[in-house]
Structure formats: C-alpha cells, structure tokens
Amino acid sequence: MDYDLDEIVNLEQRFYDAGHKDGFAHGRIHGLIEGRALGREKGFELWEEIGYYEGTANFWKTVKQSSSNDRESRALVHANQLLHLISRFPRHNPTPSEEPLSDGESSQDSALDISKSLAQIRSRYRAMCASLGVKPRLLSTDKVEPDQSSSSIDAPDLAVKTTADPVWRVDQPAKKPPNIGSMSF
C-alpha cells in the first residue's frame, strides 16, 4: 500500500483550514445582522438626544423671542446657533462614493466627524442652559441610575442624575401622600 505522507502530515491543517473558512463565512453573516441591529439601536439613541436638544432650543427660542433682556437675548443667540448646528448634523450615513470632493481635498478630509459635531452640539446646549440658568440634562431618563444622589455629577459630559421619577405618568393614578397623623416628629 502506498500512502501519501504529505497528505497524512497535513491532515490536521486541512481540517483546520476548512473549519476556519466555514466559520468565517458564518461569522460574517451574523456580524452583519448584529452590526445592523446595534447601528439601529445606537442611531436611535443619538437622534433621541439630538431631538431633545432641538426641541429644547425651539421651546426657548419661542419663549424668549419677545424679550428685550440682555441675558435672554444671549440665550436666544445660543438657541439659534444650536439649531444651526443641528440642521448641519448628517441625516444619513454616506458611503465614501457619495461624499463630494472639492479640488485638492482627499476623502479623509471630507469625512464626517460625527463625534466632533455631537460635542459641538452638546457644548452649545450647555451654553444655552447656562445663559438661561437651567440645569442641562444630557442623559435620557431611562439611563439615569436611581441609587445616586441628585447632587452627584460624575459623568464626563455633566449629566444630571436624579433619584425621583422626572415625569409623572398620566396612565397611572397619582401616588397618595403619606398619612401625616401616623408620623411622630
């Protein structure tokens, strides 16, 4: 009997290569599915935050437009600038072929910097809140941890943390006040 010694020696490597090829193809499919789901979730969170800033700026712009106070006119300028930054924020994720290139500009120069734009929007929002004397809220209410005190600000983006429910539910009955007669002071 003739045995091919090279085939016997490389048997383990052949099975390894076949398994790697199948696993890579399988992982690519699941990676695309998970990546799209994660992108959808993070995109929704991002636009929830941007929408909150836009709604706040529109509200304060409407309220303060008729005012002649210098402090309030400064808040109006911040609100207008915030709305301008939000209007320039990209509404879709362009592919590299969709990005326009001007003369002498590389594709890396024209790449959208989402984190830089978001940081500018957040800082303009904080400036608007400071000029109004309002505490900025940079976390959505479902992300606020209930076990921290309201005075602790330890997030890098100055998120205000609260211990109570920030909004009363309309679809549930109001909580009854405690019975004062049973308390002793």
Secondary structure, 3 states (H helix, E strand, C coil): CCCCHHHHHCHHHHHHHHHHHHHHHHHHHHHHHHHHHHHHHHHHHHHHHHHHHHHHHHHHHHHHCCCCCHHHHHHHHHHHHHHHHHHHCCCCCCCCCCCCCCCCCCCCCCCCCHHHHHHHHHHHHHHHHHHHCCCCCCCCHHHCCCCCCCCCCCCCCCCCCCCCCCCCCCCCCCCCCCCHHHCCC
